Amino acid sequence: MNVRLKQIRLDSGKTIKEVAAALGMTTSAYAHYEQGRREPSIDILKKICIYFSVSADYVIGLED
């Protein structure tokens, strides 16, 4: 999941700081998701999917 989160962000041209602010969390909290140190809750995953217009199945690796 962490690799996909980073790739989605890079493809969108956003910084970690921009994404974190849009999702209402600290930069370090979002960075931990991309680094694989933490996994987002269902609520945060939903916000990420809405923000980037991607499916949860894509983010968690169930589809390409």
mmJSON file of the N, C-alpha and C atoms, coordinates in Angstrom:
{"data_MODEL":{"atom_site":{
"group_PDB":["ATOM","ATOM","ATOM","ATOM","ATOM","ATOM","ATOM","ATOM","ATOM","ATOM","ATOM","ATOM","ATOM","ATOM","ATOM","ATOM","ATOM","ATOM","ATOM","ATOM","ATOM","ATOM","ATOM","ATOM","ATOM","ATOM","ATOM","ATOM","ATOM","ATOM","ATOM","ATOM","ATOM","ATOM","ATOM","ATOM","ATOM","ATOM","ATOM","ATOM","ATOM","ATOM","ATOM","ATOM","ATOM","ATOM","ATOM","ATOM","ATOM","ATOM","ATOM","ATOM","ATOM","ATOM","ATOM","ATOM","ATOM","ATOM","ATOM","ATOM","ATOM","ATOM","ATOM","ATOM","ATOM","ATOM","ATOM","ATOM","ATOM","ATOM","ATOM","ATOM","ATOM","ATOM","ATOM","ATOM","ATOM","ATOM","ATOM","ATOM","ATOM","ATOM","ATOM","ATOM","ATOM","ATOM","ATOM","ATOM","ATOM","ATOM","ATOM","ATOM","ATOM","ATOM","ATOM","ATOM","ATOM","ATOM","ATOM","ATOM","ATOM","ATOM","ATOM","ATOM","ATOM","ATOM","ATOM","ATOM","ATOM","ATOM","ATOM","ATOM","ATOM","ATOM","ATOM","ATOM","ATOM","ATOM","ATOM","ATOM","ATOM","ATOM","ATOM","ATOM","ATOM","ATOM","ATOM","ATOM","ATOM","ATOM","ATOM","ATOM","ATOM","ATOM","ATOM","ATOM","ATOM","ATOM","ATOM","ATOM","ATOM","ATOM","ATOM","ATOM","ATOM","ATOM","ATOM","ATOM","ATOM","ATOM","ATOM","ATOM","ATOM","ATOM","ATOM","ATOM","ATOM","ATOM","ATOM","ATOM","ATOM","ATOM","ATOM","ATOM","ATOM","ATOM","ATOM","ATOM","ATOM","ATOM","ATOM","ATOM","ATOM","ATOM","ATOM","ATOM","ATOM","ATOM","ATOM","ATOM","ATOM","ATOM","ATOM","ATOM","ATOM","ATOM","ATOM","ATOM","ATOM","ATOM","ATOM","ATOM"],
"id":[1,2,3,4,5,6,7,8,9,10,11,12,13,14,15,16,17,18,19,20,21,22,23,24,25,26,27,28,29,30,31,32,33,34,35,36,37,38,39,40,41,42,43,44,45,46,47,48,49,50,51,52,53,54,55,56,57,58,59,60,61,62,63,64,65,66,67,68,69,70,71,72,73,74,75,76,77,78,79,80,81,82,83,84,85,86,87,88,89,90,91,92,93,94,95,96,97,98,99,100,101,102,103,104,105,106,107,108,109,110,111,112,113,114,115,116,117,118,119,120,121,122,123,124,125,126,127,128,129,130,131,132,133,134,135,136,137,138,139,140,141,142,143,144,145,146,147,148,149,150,151,152,153,154,155,156,157,158,159,160,161,162,163,164,165,166,167,168,169,170,171,172,173,174,175,176,177,178,179,180,181,182,183,184,185,186,187,188,189,190,191,192],
"type_symbol":["N","C","C","N","C","C","N","C","C","N","C","C","N","C","C","N","C","C","N","C","C","N","C","C","N","C","C","N","C","C","N","C","C","N","C","C","N","C","C","N","C","C","N","C","C","N","C","C","N","C","C","N","C","C","N","C","C","N","C","C","N","C","C","N","C","C","N","C","C","N","C","C","N","C","C","N","C","C","N","C","C","N","C","C","N","C","C","N","C","C","N","C","C","N","C","C","N","C","C","N","C","C","N","C","C","N","C","C","N","C","C","N","C","C","N","C","C","N","C","C","N","C","C","N","C","C","N","C","C","N","C","C","N","C","C","N","C","C","N","C","C","N","C","C","N","C","C","N","C","C","N","C","C","N","C","C","N","C","C","N","C","C","N","C","C","N","C","C","N","C","C","N","C","C","N","C","C","N","C","C","N","C","C","N","C","C","N","C","C","N","C","C"],
"label_atom_id":["N","CA","C","N","CA","C","N","CA","C","N","CA","C","N","CA","C","N","CA","C","N","CA","C","N","CA","C","N","CA","C","N","CA","C","N","CA","C","N","CA","C","N","CA","C","N","CA","C","N","CA","C","N","CA","C","N","CA","C","N","CA","C","N","CA","C","N","CA","C","N","CA","C","N","CA","C","N","CA","C","N","CA","C","N","CA","C","N","CA","C","N","CA","C","N","CA","C","N","CA","C","N","CA","C","N","CA","C","N","CA","C","N","CA","C","N","CA","C","N","CA","C","N","CA","C","N","CA","C","N","CA","C","N","CA","C","N","CA","C","N","CA","C","N","CA","C","N","CA","C","N","CA","C","N","CA","C","N","CA","C","N","CA","C","N","CA","C","N","CA","C","N","CA","C","N","CA","C","N","CA","C","N","CA","C","N","CA","C","N","CA","C","N","CA","C","N","CA","C","N","CA","C","N","CA","C","N","CA","C","N","CA","C","N","CA","C","N","CA","C","N","CA","C"],
"label_alt_id":[null,null,null,null,null,null,null,null,null,null,null,null,null,null,null,null,null,null,null,null,null,null,null,null,null,null,null,null,null,null,null,null,null,null,null,null,null,null,null,null,null,null,null,null,null,null,null,null,null,null,null,null,null,null,null,null,null,null,null,null,null,null,null,null,null,null,null,null,null,null,null,null,null,null,null,null,null,null,null,null,null,null,null,null,null,null,null,null,null,null,null,null,null,null,null,null,null,null,null,null,null,null,null,null,null,null,null,null,null,null,null,null,null,null,null,null,null,null,null,null,null,null,null,null,null,null,null,null,null,null,null,null,null,null,null,null,null,null,null,null,null,null,null,null,null,null,null,null,null,null,null,null,null,null,null,null,null,null,null,null,null,null,null,null,null,null,null,null,null,null,null,null,null,null,null,null,null,null,null,null,null,null,null,null,null,null,null,null,null,null,null,null],
"label_comp_id":["MET","MET","MET","ASN","ASN","ASN","VAL","VAL","VAL","ARG","ARG","ARG","LEU","LEU","LEU","LYS","LYS","LYS","GLN","GLN","GLN","ILE","ILE","ILE","ARG","ARG","ARG","LEU","LEU","LEU","ASP","ASP","ASP","SER","SER","SER","GLY","GLY","GLY","LYS","LYS","LYS","THR","THR","THR","ILE","ILE","ILE","LYS","LYS","LYS","GLU","GLU","GLU","VAL","VAL","VAL","ALA","ALA","ALA","ALA","ALA","ALA","ALA","ALA","ALA","LEU","LEU","LEU","GLY","GLY","GLY","MET","MET","MET","THR","THR","THR","THR","THR","THR","SER","SER","SER","ALA","ALA","ALA","TYR","TYR","TYR","ALA","ALA","ALA","HIS","HIS","HIS","TYR","TYR","TYR","GLU","GLU","GLU","GLN","GLN","GLN","GLY","GLY","GLY","ARG","ARG","ARG","ARG","ARG","ARG","GLU","GLU","GLU","PRO","PRO","PRO","SER","SER","SER","ILE","ILE","ILE","ASP","ASP","ASP","ILE","ILE","ILE","LEU","LEU","LEU","LYS","LYS","LYS","LYS","LYS","LYS","ILE","ILE","ILE","CYS","CYS","CYS","ILE","ILE","ILE","TYR","TYR","TYR","PHE","PHE","PHE","SER","SER","SER","VAL","VAL","VAL","SER","SER","SER","ALA","ALA","ALA","ASP","ASP","ASP","TYR","TYR","TYR","VAL","VAL","VAL","ILE","ILE","ILE","GLY","GLY","GLY","LEU","LEU","LEU","GLU","GLU","GLU","ASP","ASP","ASP"],
"label_asym_id":["A","A","A","A","A","A","A","A","A","A","A","A","A","A","A","A","A","A","A","A","A","A","A","A","A","A","A","A","A","A","A","A","A","A","A","A","A","A","A","A","A","A","A","A","A","A","A","A","A","A","A","A","A","A","A","A","A","A","A","A","A","A","A","A","A","A","A","A","A","A","A","A","A","A","A","A","A","A","A","A","A","A","A","A","A","A","A","A","A","A","A","A","A","A","A","A","A","A","A","A","A","A","A","A","A","A","A","A","A","A","A","A","A","A","A","A","A","A","A","A","A","A","A","A","A","A","A","A","A","A","A","A","A","A","A","A","A","A","A","A","A","A","A","A","A","A","A","A","A","A","A","A","A","A","A","A","A","A","A","A","A","A","A","A","A","A","A","A","A","A","A","A","A","A","A","A","A","A","A","A","A","A","A","A","A","A","A","A","A","A","A","A"],
"label_entity_id":["1","1","1","1","1","1","1","1","1","1","1","1","1","1","1","1","1","1","1","1","1","1","1","1","1","1","1","1","1","1","1","1","1","1","1","1","1","1","1","1","1","1","1","1","1","1","1","1","1","1","1","1","1","1","1","1","1","1","1","1","1","1","1","1","1","1","1","1","1","1","1","1","1","1","1","1","1","1","1","1","1","1","1","1","1","1","1","1","1","1","1","1","1","1","1","1","1","1","1","1","1","1","1","1","1","1","1","1","1","1","1","1","1","1","1","1","1","1","1","1","1","1","1","1","1","1","1","1","1","1","1","1","1","1","1","1","1","1","1","1","1","1","1","1","1","1","1","1","1","1","1","1","1","1","1","1","1","1","1","1","1","1","1","1","1","1","1","1","1","1","1","1","1","1","1","1","1","1","1","1","1","1","1","1","1","1","1","1","1","1","1","1"],
"label_seq_id":[1,1,1,2,2,2,3,3,3,4,4,4,5,5,5,6,6,6,7,7,7,8,8,8,9,9,9,10,10,10,11,11,11,12,12,12,13,13,13,14,14,14,15,15,15,16,16,16,17,17,17,18,18,18,19,19,19,20,20,20,21,21,21,22,22,22,23,23,23,24,24,24,25,25,25,26,26,26,27,27,27,28,28,28,29,29,29,30,30,30,31,31,31,32,32,32,33,33,33,34,34,34,35,35,35,36,36,36,37,37,37,38,38,38,39,39,39,40,40,40,41,41,41,42,42,42,43,43,43,44,44,44,45,45,45,46,46,46,47,47,47,48,48,48,49,49,49,50,50,50,51,51,51,52,52,52,53,53,53,54,54,54,55,55,55,56,56,56,57,57,57,58,58,58,59,59,59,60,60,60,61,61,61,62,62,62,63,63,63,64,64,64],
"pdbx_PDB_ins_code":[null,null,null,null,null,null,null,null,null,null,null,null,null,null,null,null,null,null,null,null,null,null,null,null,null,null,null,null,null,null,null,null,null,null,null,null,null,null,null,null,null,null,null,null,null,null,null,null,null,null,null,null,null,null,null,null,null,null,null,null,null,null,null,null,null,null,null,null,null,null,null,null,null,null,null,null,null,null,null,null,null,null,null,null,null,null,null,null,null,null,null,null,null,null,null,null,null,null,null,null,null,null,null,null,null,null,null,null,null,null,null,null,null,null,null,null,null,null,null,null,null,null,null,null,null,null,null,null,null,null,null,null,null,null,null,null,null,null,null,null,null,null,null,null,null,null,null,null,null,null,null,null,null,null,null,null,null,null,null,null,null,null,null,null,null,null,null,null,null,null,null,null,null,null,null,null,null,null,null,null,null,null,null,null,null,null,null,null,null,null,null,null],
"Cartn_x":[0.819,0.0,0.865,1.946,2.758,3.357,3.761,4.329,3.276,2.073,0.993,0.632,0.598,0.294,1.314,2.568,3.619,3.494,3.245,3.148,1.948,0.818,-0.367,-0.061,0.603,0.942,1.902,2.94,3.904,3.251,2.383,1.681,0.791,0.282,-0.592,0.196,1.508,2.337,2.204,1.691,1.492,2.656,2.871,3.862,3.176,3.973,3.414,2.694,3.273,2.676,1.3,1.17,-0.114,-1.179,-0.799,-1.752,-2.17,-1.208,-1.511,-2.466,-2.215,-3.088,-4.506,-4.611,-5.929,-6.694,-5.961,-6.599,-6.776,-6.25,-6.412,-5.538,-4.31,-3.388,-2.01,-1.129,0.227,0.995,2.027,2.883,3.527,3.982,4.643,3.675,2.427,1.444,1.249,1.097,0.925,2.204,3.338,4.619,4.771,4.29,4.367,3.574,2.47,1.708,2.538,3.186,3.996,5.248,5.753,6.947,6.619,5.352,4.949,5.078,5.266,5.378,4.014,2.99,1.611,0.693,-0.493,-1.516,-2.69,-3.269,-4.385,-5.629,-6.394,-7.691,-8.613,-9.728,-10.703,-11.149,-11.373,-11.798,-10.735,-9.487,-8.406,-8.237,-8.327,-8.234,-9.318,-10.501,-11.616,-11.294,-10.755,-10.383,-9.306,-8.329,-7.254,-7.832,-8.722,-9.331,-10.138,-10.881,-11.666,-10.734,-9.72,-8.793,-8.09,-7.639,-6.902,-7.785,-9.073,-10.013,-9.549,-9.225,-8.837,-9.662,-9.713,-10.473,-9.612,-10.267,-9.562,-8.916,-9.573,-8.995,-7.648,-7.542,-6.268,-5.213,-5.585,-4.623,-4.087,-4.953,-4.488,-3.942,-3.942,-3.297,-4.158,-5.464,-6.343,-6.59,-6.331,-6.468,-5.369,-5.095,-4.062,-4.67],
"Cartn_y":[-1.189,0.0,1.256,1.251,2.453,2.879,1.913,2.249,2.911,2.388,2.978,4.374,4.567,5.898,6.914,6.553,7.467,7.724,6.676,6.843,7.703,7.501,8.318,9.785,10.033,11.416,12.028,11.29,11.809,12.06,11.146,11.316,12.557,12.911,14.082,15.387,15.261,16.454,17.155,16.453,17.024,16.68,17.545,17.258,16.551,15.932,15.289,16.336,17.514,18.584,18.983,19.085,19.449,18.38,17.133,16.034,15.972,16.06,16.005,17.118,18.312,19.447,19.22,18.717,18.462,17.386,16.447,15.358,15.679,16.838,17.251,16.501,16.207,15.494,16.127,15.685,16.219,15.612,16.334,15.85,14.529,14.417,13.18,12.003,12.235,11.146,10.597,11.488,11.015,10.36,10.925,10.349,8.92,8.653,7.298,6.304,6.737,5.853,5.512,6.51,6.275,5.453,5.556,4.811,3.397,3.081,1.762,1.566,2.649,2.553,2.397,2.927,2.841,2.582,2.044,1.883,2.787,3.415,4.325,3.577,4.245,3.692,3.7,3.039,3.021,4.443,5.268,6.649,7.439,7.282,7.982,7.429,6.115,5.515,6.077,6.22,6.785,8.214,9.018,10.399,10.432,9.536,9.459,9.121,8.151,7.736,8.859,9.57,10.699,11.799,12.116,13.185,12.909,11.677,11.338,10.73,10.562,9.958,8.572,7.74,6.352,5.432,4.16,3.205,2.67,2.253,1.631,0.323,-0.393,-1.632,-1.361,-0.252,0.098,0.41,1.219,1.637,0.436,-0.503,-1.642,-2.782,-2.624,-3.582,-4.717,-4.589,-5.639,-5.529,-4.357,-4.164,-3.241,-3.333,-2.489,-1.295],
"Cartn_z":[0.0,0.0,0.0,0.765,0.883,-0.459,-1.282,-2.589,-3.466,-3.42,-4.236,-3.749,-2.444,-1.927,-2.417,-2.362,-2.822,-4.317,-5.097,-6.544,-6.93,-6.271,-6.54,-6.263,-5.152,-4.799,-5.809,-6.17,-7.14,-8.499,-8.918,-10.193,-10.196,-9.023,-8.935,-8.81,-8.575,-8.438,-7.098,-6.114,-4.777,-3.858,-2.889,-1.852,-0.691,0.156,1.349,2.194,2.296,3.09,2.552,1.238,0.623,0.882,0.714,0.921,2.382,3.27,4.703,5.103,4.614,4.943,4.417,3.201,2.611,3.377,3.961,4.704,6.184,6.611,8.005,8.977,8.569,9.46,9.375,10.241,10.211,9.04,8.642,7.564,7.947,9.184,9.599,9.626,9.986,9.994,8.579,7.608,6.232,5.718,6.056,5.627,6.143,7.345,7.9,7.058,6.465,5.575,4.343,3.756,2.566,2.874,4.081,4.475,4.945,5.085,5.538,7.04,7.772,9.237,9.9,9.246,9.75,8.576,8.874,7.857,8.206,7.197,7.473,7.946,8.781,9.185,7.964,8.088,6.994,6.659,7.666,7.426,6.664,7.035,6.345,4.933,4.775,3.45,2.535,3.063,2.294,1.855,2.769,2.429,1.356,1.47,0.478,-0.897,-0.936,-2.204,-2.836,-2.033,-2.546,-3.036,-2.261,-2.619,-3.947,-4.144,-5.357,-6.455,-6.191,-7.145,-7.606,-6.631,-6.906,-6.017,-6.407,-5.6,-4.462,-3.408,-2.285,-2.744,-3.652,-4.175,-4.84,-5.56,-6.184,-5.125,-4.144,-3.123,-2.349,-2.022,-1.21,-2.066,-3.393,-4.27,-4.783,-4.672,-5.182,-6.678,-7.236,-8.689,-9.168,-10.454,-11.057,-11.757],
"occupancy":[1.0,1.0,1.0,1.0,1.0,1.0,1.0,1.0,1.0,1.0,1.0,1.0,1.0,1.0,1.0,1.0,1.0,1.0,1.0,1.0,1.0,1.0,1.0,1.0,1.0,1.0,1.0,1.0,1.0,1.0,1.0,1.0,1.0,1.0,1.0,1.0,1.0,1.0,1.0,1.0,1.0,1.0,1.0,1.0,1.0,1.0,1.0,1.0,1.0,1.0,1.0,1.0,1.0,1.0,1.0,1.0,1.0,1.0,1.0,1.0,1.0,1.0,1.0,1.0,1.0,1.0,1.0,1.0,1.0,1.0,1.0,1.0,1.0,1.0,1.0,1.0,1.0,1.0,1.0,1.0,1.0,1.0,1.0,1.0,1.0,1.0,1.0,1.0,1.0,1.0,1.0,1.0,1.0,1.0,1.0,1.0,1.0,1.0,1.0,1.0,1.0,1.0,1.0,1.0,1.0,1.0,1.0,1.0,1.0,1.0,1.0,1.0,1.0,1.0,1.0,1.0,1.0,1.0,1.0,1.0,1.0,1.0,1.0,1.0,1.0,1.0,1.0,1.0,1.0,1.0,1.0,1.0,1.0,1.0,1.0,1.0,1.0,1.0,1.0,1.0,1.0,1.0,1.0,1.0,1.0,1.0,1.0,1.0,1.0,1.0,1.0,1.0,1.0,1.0,1.0,1.0,1.0,1.0,1.0,1.0,1.0,1.0,1.0,1.0,1.0,1.0,1.0,1.0,1.0,1.0,1.0,1.0,1.0,1.0,1.0,1.0,1.0,1.0,1.0,1.0,1.0,1.0,1.0,1.0,1.0,1.0,1.0,1.0,1.0,1.0,1.0,1.0],
"B_iso_or_equiv":[0.0,0.0,0.0,0.0,0.0,0.0,0.0,0.0,0.0,0.0,0.0,0.0,0.0,0.0,0.0,0.0,0.0,0.0,0.0,0.0,0.0,0.0,0.0,0.0,0.0,0.0,0.0,0.0,0.0,0.0,0.0,0.0,0.0,0.0,0.0,0.0,0.0,0.0,0.0,0.0,0.0,0.0,0.0,0.0,0.0,0.0,0.0,0.0,0.0,0.0,0.0,0.0,0.0,0.0,0.0,0.0,0.0,0.0,0.0,0.0,0.0,0.0,0.0,0.0,0.0,0.0,0.0,0.0,0.0,0.0,0.0,0.0,0.0,0.0,0.0,0.0,0.0,0.0,0.0,0.0,0.0,0.0,0.0,0.0,0.0,0.0,0.0,0.0,0.0,0.0,0.0,0.0,0.0,0.0,0.0,0.0,0.0,0.0,0.0,0.0,0.0,0.0,0.0,0.0,0.0,0.0,0.0,0.0,0.0,0.0,0.0,0.0,0.0,0.0,0.0,0.0,0.0,0.0,0.0,0.0,0.0,0.0,0.0,0.0,0.0,0.0,0.0,0.0,0.0,0.0,0.0,0.0,0.0,0.0,0.0,0.0,0.0,0.0,0.0,0.0,0.0,0.0,0.0,0.0,0.0,0.0,0.0,0.0,0.0,0.0,0.0,0.0,0.0,0.0,0.0,0.0,0.0,0.0,0.0,0.0,0.0,0.0,0.0,0.0,0.0,0.0,0.0,0.0,0.0,0.0,0.0,0.0,0.0,0.0,0.0,0.0,0.0,0.0,0.0,0.0,0.0,0.0,0.0,0.0,0.0,0.0,0.0,0.0,0.0,0.0,0.0,0.0],
"pdbx_formal_charge":[null,null,null,null,null,null,null,null,null,null,null,null,null,null,null,null,null,null,null,null,null,null,null,null,null,null,null,null,null,null,null,null,null,null,null,null,null,null,null,null,null,null,null,null,null,null,null,null,null,null,null,null,null,null,null,null,null,null,null,null,null,null,null,null,null,null,null,null,null,null,null,null,null,null,null,null,null,null,null,null,null,null,null,null,null,null,null,null,null,null,null,null,null,null,null,null,null,null,null,null,null,null,null,null,null,null,null,null,null,null,null,null,null,null,null,null,null,null,null,null,null,null,null,null,null,null,null,null,null,null,null,null,null,null,null,null,null,null,null,null,null,null,null,null,null,null,null,null,null,null,null,null,null,null,null,null,null,null,null,null,null,null,null,null,null,null,null,null,null,null,null,null,null,null,null,null,null,null,null,null,null,null,null,null,null,null,null,null,null,null,null,null],
"auth_seq_id":[1,1,1,2,2,2,3,3,3,4,4,4,5,5,5,6,6,6,7,7,7,8,8,8,9,9,9,10,10,10,11,11,11,12,12,12,13,13,13,14,14,14,15,15,15,16,16,16,17,17,17,18,18,18,19,19,19,20,20,20,21,21,21,22,22,22,23,23,23,24,24,24,25,25,25,26,26,26,27,27,27,28,28,28,29,29,29,30,30,30,31,31,31,32,32,32,33,33,33,34,34,34,35,35,35,36,36,36,37,37,37,38,38,38,39,39,39,40,40,40,41,41,41,42,42,42,43,43,43,44,44,44,45,45,45,46,46,46,47,47,47,48,48,48,49,49,49,50,50,50,51,51,51,52,52,52,53,53,53,54,54,54,55,55,55,56,56,56,57,57,57,58,58,58,59,59,59,60,60,60,61,61,61,62,62,62,63,63,63,64,64,64],
"auth_comp_id":["MET","MET","MET","ASN","ASN","ASN","VAL","VAL","VAL","ARG","ARG","ARG","LEU","LEU","LEU","LYS","LYS","LYS","GLN","GLN","GLN","ILE","ILE","ILE","ARG","ARG","ARG","LEU","LEU","LEU","ASP","ASP","ASP","SER","SER","SER","GLY","GLY","GLY","LYS","LYS","LYS","THR","THR","THR","ILE","ILE","ILE","LYS","LYS","LYS","GLU","GLU","GLU","VAL","VAL","VAL","ALA","ALA","ALA","ALA","ALA","ALA","ALA","ALA","ALA","LEU","LEU","LEU","GLY","GLY","GLY","MET","MET","MET","THR","THR","THR","THR","THR","THR","SER","SER","SER","ALA","ALA","ALA","TYR","TYR","TYR","ALA","ALA","ALA","HIS","HIS","HIS","TYR","TYR","TYR","GLU","GLU","GLU","GLN","GLN","GLN","GLY","GLY","GLY","ARG","ARG","ARG","ARG","ARG","ARG","GLU","GLU","GLU","PRO","PRO","PRO","SER","SER","SER","ILE","ILE","ILE","ASP","ASP","ASP","ILE","ILE","ILE","LEU","LEU","LEU","LYS","LYS","LYS","LYS","LYS","LYS","ILE","ILE","ILE","CYS","CYS","CYS","ILE","ILE","ILE","TYR","TYR","TYR","PHE","PHE","PHE","SER","SER","SER","VAL","VAL","VAL","SER","SER","SER","ALA","ALA","ALA","ASP","ASP","ASP","TYR","TYR","TYR","VAL","VAL","VAL","ILE","ILE","ILE","GLY","GLY","GLY","LEU","LEU","LEU","GLU","GLU","GLU","ASP","ASP","ASP"],
"auth_asym_id":["A","A","A","A","A","A","A","A","A","A","A","A","A","A","A","A","A","A","A","A","A","A","A","A","A","A","A","A","A","A","A","A","A","A","A","A","A","A","A","A","A","A","A","A","A","A","A","A","A","A","A","A","A","A","A","A","A","A","A","A","A","A","A","A","A","A","A","A","A","A","A","A","A","A","A","A","A","A","A","A","A","A","A","A","A","A","A","A","A","A","A","A","A","A","A","A","A","A","A","A","A","A","A","A","A","A","A","A","A","A","A","A","A","A","A","A","A","A","A","A","A","A","A","A","A","A","A","A","A","A","A","A","A","A","A","A","A","A","A","A","A","A","A","A","A","A","A","A","A","A","A","A","A","A","A","A","A","A","A","A","A","A","A","A","A","A","A","A","A","A","A","A","A","A","A","A","A","A","A","A","A","A","A","A","A","A","A","A","A","A","A","A"],
"auth_atom_id":["N","CA","C","N","CA","C","N","CA","C","N","CA","C","N","CA","C","N","CA","C","N","CA","C","N","CA","C","N","CA","C","N","CA","C","N","CA","C","N","CA","C","N","CA","C","N","CA","C","N","CA","C","N","CA","C","N","CA","C","N","CA","C","N","CA","C","N","CA","C","N","CA","C","N","CA","C","N","CA","C","N","CA","C","N","CA","C","N","CA","C","N","CA","C","N","CA","C","N","CA","C","N","CA","C","N","CA","C","N","CA","C","N","CA","C","N","CA","C","N","CA","C","N","CA","C","N","CA","C","N","CA","C","N","CA","C","N","CA","C","N","CA","C","N","CA","C","N","CA","C","N","CA","C","N","CA","C","N","CA","C","N","CA","C","N","CA","C","N","CA","C","N","CA","C","N","CA","C","N","CA","C","N","CA","C","N","CA","C","N","CA","C","N","CA","C","N","CA","C","N","CA","C","N","CA","C","N","CA","C","N","CA","C","N","CA","C","N","CA","C","N","CA","C"],
"pdbx_PDB_model_num":[1,1,1,1,1,1,1,1,1,1,1,1,1,1,1,1,1,1,1,1,1,1,1,1,1,1,1,1,1,1,1,1,1,1,1,1,1,1,1,1,1,1,1,1,1,1,1,1,1,1,1,1,1,1,1,1,1,1,1,1,1,1,1,1,1,1,1,1,1,1,1,1,1,1,1,1,1,1,1,1,1,1,1,1,1,1,1,1,1,1,1,1,1,1,1,1,1,1,1,1,1,1,1,1,1,1,1,1,1,1,1,1,1,1,1,1,1,1,1,1,1,1,1,1,1,1,1,1,1,1,1,1,1,1,1,1,1,1,1,1,1,1,1,1,1,1,1,1,1,1,1,1,1,1,1,1,1,1,1,1,1,1,1,1,1,1,1,1,1,1,1,1,1,1,1,1,1,1,1,1,1,1,1,1,1,1,1,1,1,1,1,1]
}}}
